[in-house]
Amino acid sequence: MRVLVPSPLHSYTQGRHAEATGATLGEVLHDLDRRYPGIRFRMVDEQDRIRPHMRVFVNGEQEFALERALQDSDVVQVVQALSGG
């Protein structure tokens, strides 16, 4: 499936789009890490939760659960949250 990654992670994927497979969001992120070593740690913490400064959307809807079931036709988008003032 197609995964859109934010520009700070392009150094891992050499571009905006990446491909990954998996039945769940967690499996897709593991497959991304297999293809692009080190990228998962930038998105998921040691407690297996999406990092607070990252947002993950599946077909345009924000997702928090790595257990979320996915289909091959789904589009996963990872966004790095901005903060400051």
C-alpha positions in Angstrom: 0.0 0.0 0.0 1.1 3.6 -0.4 2.5 5.4 2.6 3.0 9.2 2.4 5.8 10.3 4.7 6.7 13.8 6.0 9.7 15.7 4.6 11.8 15.2 7.7 11.7 11.4 7.0 12.5 11.7 3.3 16.1 10.9 4.1 15.0 7.3 4.9 12.7 6.9 1.8 14.4 9.1 -0.7 11.1 10.6 -1.5 7.6 11.5 -0.4 6.0 8.1 -1.1 6.9 4.7 0.2 5.4 1.3 -0.3 4.7 -1.2 2.5 2.5 -4.2 3.2 0.7 -5.5 6.3 -2.7 -6.4 7.6 -2.6 -3.8 10.4 -1.1 -0.3 10.8 1.6 -1.8 13.1 2.6 -4.4 10.5 2.8 -1.7 7.8 5.1 0.3 10.0 7.3 -2.8 10.7 7.4 -3.4 6.9 8.5 0.2 6.3 11.3 -0.3 8.8 12.3 -3.5 7.0 12.5 -1.5 3.7 13.8 1.7 5.2 15.8 0.8 8.4 15.3 3.2 11.3 12.2 4.9 10.1 9.8 3.2 12.5 11.7 4.4 15.6 11.0 8.0 14.4 7.2 7.3 14.4 6.7 4.8 17.2 8.2 4.9 20.8 9.6 2.1 23.0 6.1 1.4 24.4 4.8 0.7 20.9 2.7 3.9 20.7 2.7 6.5 18.0 5.0 9.3 19.1 3.2 12.5 20.4 4.7 14.7 17.7 3.6 12.3 14.9 0.1 12.0 13.4 -1.0 9.0 11.3 -4.0 9.1 9.0 -5.6 6.2 7.2 -7.7 7.3 4.3 -7.8 10.8 5.7 -8.9 9.8 9.2 -6.5 10.1 12.2 -5.6 6.8 13.7 -4.0 6.1 17.1 -4.2 2.3 17.2 -1.4 0.2 15.7 -3.9 -2.7 15.7 -6.1 -0.9 13.1 -6.9 -3.4 10.3 -5.9 -2.2 6.8 -6.6 -3.1 3.2 -4.2 -2.9 0.3 -6.2 -0.1 -1.2 -5.8 2.1 1.9 -3.6 5.2 1.9 -1.5 5.8 5.1 -0.2 9.3 5.6 2.3 10.2 8.4 2.4 13.9 9.4 4.9 15.5 11.8 3.0 17.8 14.1 4.3 21.4 14.4 4.6 23.2 17.7 5.9 26.4 19.0 4.6 29.9 19.4 
